[in-house]
Amino acid sequence: MAGIAVFYPIVKAMNGTVDATLIAFLRFFIASILLAPILAYRGSLRLPPVRDWMPFIGLAFCAVMPT
């Protein structure tokens, strides 16, 4: 919850100057960069089973709709 609260003023400051899709990308990119070392330390950073790859590929190409 604190992550969302910290990100809100940043979005308000960047509103209108930076594209909304870039802000969304940066939000998830920063979260991924911060969570990856934690998952690696816990030993739970692994690829999903091959049968689950197609839904992830579909999400990668279709989940973000530009506004």
C-alpha positions in Angstrom: 0.0 0.0 0.0 2.9 2.4 0.7 4.2 1.8 -2.8 1.0 3.0 -4.3 0.9 6.0 -2.0 4.5 7.0 -2.9 3.8 6.6 -6.6 0.7 8.8 -6.7 2.4 12.2 -6.3 5.0 11.2 -9.0 2.2 10.4 -11.4 0.4 13.7 -10.6 3.7 15.6 -11.3 4.3 13.7 -14.6 0.7 14.0 -15.8 0.5 15.6 -19.2 4.3 15.7 -19.6 5.0 12.0 -20.0 2.8 9.5 -21.9 0.6 7.4 -19.7 1.8 4.1 -21.1 5.4 5.0 -20.3 4.4 5.8 -16.7 2.6 2.4 -16.5 5.7 0.7 -17.9 8.0 2.4 -15.5 5.8 1.4 -12.5 5.9 -2.3 -13.3 9.5 -2.2 -14.4 10.6 -0.6 -11.0 8.4 -3.2 -9.2 10.0 -6.0 -11.1 13.5 -4.8 -10.5 12.8 -4.5 -6.7 11.1 -7.9 -6.4 13.4 -10.0 -8.5 16.3 -10.0 -5.9 13.9 -11.0 -3.1 12.5 -13.9 -5.1 16.0 -15.0 -6.1 17.0 -14.9 -2.4 14.0 -17.0 -1.4 14.7 -19.5 -4.2 11.3 -19.0 -5.8 12.5 -17.3 -9.0 11.8 -19.8 -11.7 10.2 -20.0 -15.1 6.5 -21.2 -15.3 5.7 -24.6 -16.8 5.8 -24.7 -20.6 2.1 -25.3 -20.8 1.5 -21.8 -19.2 3.8 -19.9 -21.6 1.1 -19.1 -24.3 -1.2 -17.1 -21.8 1.9 -15.2 -20.6 2.9 -14.4 -24.2 -0.7 -13.3 -25.0 -0.7 -11.0 -21.9 2.7 -9.6 -22.9 1.3 -8.5 -26.3 -2.3 -7.7 -25.5 -2.7 -6.7 -21.9 -1.6 -3.0 -22.2 -4.0 -1.0 -24.2 -2.7 2.5 -25.1 -5.1 5.3 -24.0 
